[in-house]
Amino acid sequence: MKMMKQIISSVLVLGVCLTPLTVPLMVQPSWAQSQNSQLEKLNQLIEQAIQQGQQGQEARQAIETWQQILAMARQFKEKKSEALALNYIGLNYDSLSQPQEALKYYNEALPIMRSVGDRRGEAATLNNIGAAYNSISQQQEALKYFNQALPITQSAGDRKGEAATLSNIGLAYNSISQPQEALKYFNQALPIMRSAGNRRGEAATLNNIGRIYNSISQPQEALKYFNQALPIMRELGDRAGETTTLSNIDAVNNRSQPPSRTNIPPIPQ
């Protein structure tokens, strides 16, 4: 899952090319070592559900597993596990392009994260809510949640979460035609991605920066970033990301040529 990308799993999905980055949320149940057979079953279900996400199994199958986990977590009053399940159900609905359904689960998870004092989980949930609003073109609402998440990730020392949140803010600003503001946030995210060794996030951010430079008619600057992203995609064996980056480079080179009678197709959003 573009998360479990990212929680937020959202998911590193590269379009040509603005890529949402989500914040992974991996909450360990407080009863992880319990000998109780029912709790052990719950542990096994959580492991199974996480593996389903990692293996890219069908989202509806994963939702069914997380719904079982949710019911058991509520039965045993395991609040962190309940919030975890709610977030993952939301992420799976996001992957099915059902953001309104996803929001329902994220909004249930948020007060639980706050009630148990899980600051990283709170920030991840805020990012998930913001990403869902961004996907339905409610960028101002998205920014409200991203801007709540950012100081939490910073105070918690969660560098991966901070970088993902900065990228999410950049995406939202770019969506409302504020490219310079978007660049400010992507340029803050990039060194954090590098310092954390997040190569996939680094490549996505380089593509995002390049895409914005191309949109504001700075093709040479755009190429500088795309050409940094390309070897990373190849190193990762990410064929889809490599293809996207090559398409970005192609788009710049085509736009840089002298005008001709052939219309150049617009870059997909």
C-alpha positions as CSV (number, residue, x, y, z in Angstrom):
1,M,0.0,0.0,0.0
2,K,1.3,4.3,-1.4
3,M,1.8,3.5,2.7
4,M,1.6,1.5,5.0
5,K,2.4,4.5,2.4
6,Q,3.4,6.5,4.4
7,I,1.1,5.7,8.0
8,I,0.4,7.1,6.0
9,S,1.4,4.9,3.8
10,S,0.3,6.8,1.3
11,V,2.5,5.5,-0.8
12,L,5.2,6.6,-2.9
13,V,3.4,6.8,-6.2
14,L,5.1,8.9,-8.9
15,G,2.9,10.5,-11.4
16,V,4.5,13.0,-13.8
17,C,5.3,14.0,-11.2
18,L,4.0,15.2,-7.9
19,T,4.2,12.5,-5.3
20,P,2.4,12.4,-2.0
21,L,4.5,11.1,0.8
22,T,2.8,9.5,3.8
23,V,4.0,8.7,7.2
24,P,4.3,5.1,8.3
25,L,2.6,4.3,11.5
26,M,3.6,1.1,13.2
27,V,2.1,1.0,16.7
28,Q,3.1,-2.0,18.7
29,P,0.3,-3.3,21.0
30,S,1.0,-3.0,24.7
31,W,0.1,-6.6,25.2
32,A,2.5,-7.9,22.6
33,Q,4.1,-10.5,24.9
34,S,0.8,-11.6,26.5
35,Q,0.2,-15.4,26.8
36,N,-3.5,-15.0,26.5
37,S,-4.7,-17.0,23.5
38,Q,-7.1,-14.4,22.3
39,L,-4.5,-11.7,22.5
40,E,-2.0,-13.9,20.7
41,K,-4.6,-14.3,17.9
42,L,-5.0,-10.6,17.7
43,N,-1.2,-10.2,17.4
44,Q,-1.2,-12.8,14.6
45,L,-3.9,-10.9,12.8
46,I,-2.0,-7.7,13.0
47,E,1.1,-9.3,11.6
48,Q,-1.0,-10.9,8.8
49,A,-2.6,-7.6,8.0
50,I,0.7,-5.8,7.8
51,Q,2.1,-8.5,5.6
52,Q,-0.9,-8.2,3.3
53,G,-0.1,-4.5,2.9
54,Q,3.6,-5.2,2.2
55,Q,2.8,-7.9,-0.3
56,G,0.3,-5.6,-2.1
57,Q,-2.7,-7.8,-1.6
58,E,-6.2,-6.7,-2.5
59,A,-7.3,-3.8,-0.4
60,R,-10.7,-5.2,0.4
61,Q,-9.1,-8.4,1.8
62,A,-6.8,-6.2,4.0
63,I,-9.9,-4.2,5.2
64,E,-11.6,-7.4,6.3
65,T,-8.6,-8.4,8.3
66,W,-8.3,-4.9,9.9
67,Q,-12.0,-5.0,10.7
68,Q,-11.4,-8.2,12.7
69,I,-8.5,-6.5,14.5
70,L,-10.7,-3.5,15.2
71,A,-13.4,-5.5,16.8
72,M,-11.0,-7.4,19.0
73,A,-9.1,-4.3,20.0
74,R,-12.4,-2.7,21.1
75,Q,-13.3,-5.9,23.0
76,F,-10.0,-5.8,24.9
77,K,-10.0,-2.0,25.2
78,E,-6.6,-1.8,23.5
79,K,-6.8,1.8,22.4
80,K,-3.6,2.1,20.5
81,S,-4.4,-1.1,18.5
82,E,-7.9,0.3,17.8
83,A,-6.4,3.6,16.4
84,L,-3.9,1.5,14.4
85,A,-6.7,-0.5,12.8
86,L,-8.8,2.6,12.1
87,N,-5.8,4.2,10.3
88,Y,-5.1,1.1,8.2
89,I,-8.7,0.7,7.2
90,G,-8.6,4.3,6.1
91,L,-5.4,3.8,4.1
92,N,-7.0,0.8,2.3
93,Y,-10.0,2.9,1.5
94,D,-7.7,5.6,0.2
95,S,-6.0,3.0,-2.1
96,L,-9.5,2.1,-3.4
97,S,-10.1,5.8,-4.2
98,Q,-12.7,6.2,-1.5
99,P,-11.3,9.2,0.4
100,Q,-14.6,10.1,2.1
101,E,-14.8,6.6,3.6
102,A,-11.1,6.9,4.6
103,L,-11.8,10.2,6.3
104,K,-14.4,8.5,8.5
105,Y,-11.9,6.1,9.9
106,Y,-9.1,8.7,10.3
107,N,-11.4,11.0,12.2
108,E,-12.2,8.1,14.6
109,A,-8.6,7.4,15.1
110,L,-7.4,11.0,15.8
111,P,-9.1,11.5,19.2
112,I,-7.9,8.0,20.3
113,M,-4.3,8.8,19.4
114,R,-4.6,12.0,21.4
115,S,-6.2,10.3,24.4
116,V,-3.4,7.8,24.7
117,G,-0.7,10.5,24.3
118,D,0.8,8.9,21.1
119,R,2.3,12.0,19.5
120,R,3.8,10.2,16.5
121,G,0.5,8.4,15.9
122,E,-1.4,11.7,16.2
123,A,0.9,13.3,13.6
124,A,0.6,10.3,11.2
125,T,-3.2,10.5,11.5
126,L,-3.2,14.2,10.9
127,N,-1.1,13.6,7.8
128,N,-3.5,10.9,6.6
129,I,-6.5,13.3,7.1
130,G,-4.7,16.0,5.2
131,A,-3.7,13.7,2.3
132,A,-7.3,12.6,2.0
133,Y,-8.5,16.3,1.8
134,N,-5.8,17.1,-0.7
135,S,-7.0,14.2,-2.9
136,I,-10.5,15.7,-3.1
137,S,-9.2,19.2,-3.9
138,Q,-9.8,20.7,-0.5
139,Q,-6.2,22.0,-0.1
140,Q,-6.9,24.6,2.5
141,E,-8.4,21.9,4.8
142,A,-5.5,19.7,4.0
143,L,-3.0,22.4,5.0
144,K,-4.8,22.8,8.3
145,Y,-4.1,19.2,9.2
146,F,-0.5,19.2,7.8
147,N,0.3,22.3,9.7
148,Q,-0.9,20.6,12.9
149,A,1.2,17.6,12.2
150,L,4.5,19.4,11.4
151,P,5.4,20.7,14.9
152,I,4.5,17.3,16.4
153,T,6.9,15.4,14.2
154,Q,9.6,18.0,14.9
155,S,9.1,17.9,18.7
156,A,9.0,14.1,18.6
157,G,12.3,14.0,16.7
158,D,10.5,12.0,13.9
159,R,12.7,13.0,10.9
160,K,10.9,10.7,8.5
161,G,7.5,12.0,9.5
162,E,8.8,15.6,9.4
163,A,10.1,15.1,5.8
164,A,6.8,13.5,4.7
165,T,4.8,16.3,6.3
166,L,6.9,19.0,4.6
167,S,6.4,17.2,1.3
168,N,2.7,17.0,1.8
169,I,2.6,20.7,2.5
170,G,4.5,21.3,-0.7
171,L,2.1,19.3,-2.7
172,A,-0.9,21.2,-1.3
173,Y,0.7,24.5,-2.1
174,N,1.5,23.4,-5.6
175,S,-2.1,22.3,-6.1
176,I,-3.3,25.8,-5.3
177,S,-0.8,27.3,-7.8
178,Q,1.7,28.6,-5.3
179,P,4.9,27.0,-6.7
180,Q,7.4,29.2,-4.8
181,E,5.8,28.3,-1.5
182,A,5.8,24.6,-2.6
183,L,9.5,24.8,-3.4
184,K,10.2,26.2,0.0
185,Y,8.8,23.1,1.7
186,F,10.2,20.5,-0.8
187,N,13.6,22.1,-0.3
188,Q,13.3,21.6,3.5
189,A,12.2,18.0,3.0
190,L,15.1,17.0,0.6
191,P,18.0,17.2,3.1
192,I,16.0,15.3,5.7
193,M,15.2,12.6,3.2
194,R,18.9,12.3,2.5
195,S,20.1,12.3,6.1
196,A,17.5,9.6,6.9
197,G,18.7,7.5,4.0
198,N,15.2,7.5,2.5
199,R,16.3,7.0,-1.1
200,R,12.8,6.5,-2.5
201,G,11.6,9.7,-0.8
202,E,14.7,11.5,-2.0
203,A,14.0,10.6,-5.6
204,A,10.3,11.5,-5.3
205,T,11.2,14.9,-3.8
206,L,13.8,15.6,-6.5
207,N,11.1,14.8,-9.1
208,N,8.6,17.1,-7.3
209,I,11.1,19.9,-7.3
210,G,12.0,19.4,-10.9
211,R,8.3,19.3,-11.9
212,I,7.7,22.7,-10.3
213,Y,10.8,24.3,-11.9
214,N,9.5,23.1,-15.3
215,S,6.1,24.5,-14.6
216,I,7.6,28.0,-13.9
217,S,9.6,27.9,-17.1
218,Q,13.0,27.1,-15.6
219,P,13.8,23.9,-17.7
220,Q,17.5,23.8,-17.0
221,E,16.9,23.9,-13.3
222,A,14.2,21.2,-13.7
223,L,16.7,18.9,-15.5
224,K,19.2,19.3,-12.8
225,Y,16.8,17.7,-10.3
226,F,15.4,15.1,-12.7
227,N,18.9,14.0,-13.5
228,Q,19.6,13.5,-9.8
229,A,16.4,11.4,-9.4
230,L,17.1,9.1,-12.4
231,P,20.1,7.1,-11.0
232,I,18.4,6.7,-7.7
233,M,15.3,5.1,-9.3
234,R,17.6,2.8,-11.3
235,E,19.5,1.9,-8.1
236,L,16.3,1.0,-6.4
237,G,15.1,-1.0,-9.3
238,D,12.0,1.1,-9.4
239,R,11.0,0.7,-13.1
240,A,7.8,2.8,-12.8
241,G,9.7,5.6,-11.1
242,E,12.4,5.4,-13.7
243,T,9.9,5.6,-16.5
244,T,8.2,8.6,-14.8
245,T,11.5,10.4,-14.4
246,L,12.5,9.8,-18.0
247,S,9.1,11.2,-19.0
248,N,9.8,14.3,-17.0
249,I,13.1,14.7,-18.7
250,D,11.5,14.2,-22.1
251,A,8.9,16.8,-21.3
252,V,11.5,19.4,-20.5
253,N,13.6,18.6,-23.6
254,N,10.5,18.8,-25.8
255,R,9.4,22.1,-24.3
256,S,13.0,23.5,-24.7
257,Q,13.0,22.9,-28.5
258,P,12.1,25.8,-30.9
259,P,8.4,26.1,-31.5
260,S,7.0,23.9,-34.4
261,R,3.7,23.2,-35.9
262,T,3.3,20.1,-33.8
263,N,1.6,20.7,-30.5
264,I,3.4,19.2,-27.5
265,P,1.0,17.4,-25.2
266,P,0.6,18.9,-21.8
267,I,2.3,17.2,-18.9
268,P,-0.2,15.1,-17.0
269,Q,-1.1,16.4,-13.6
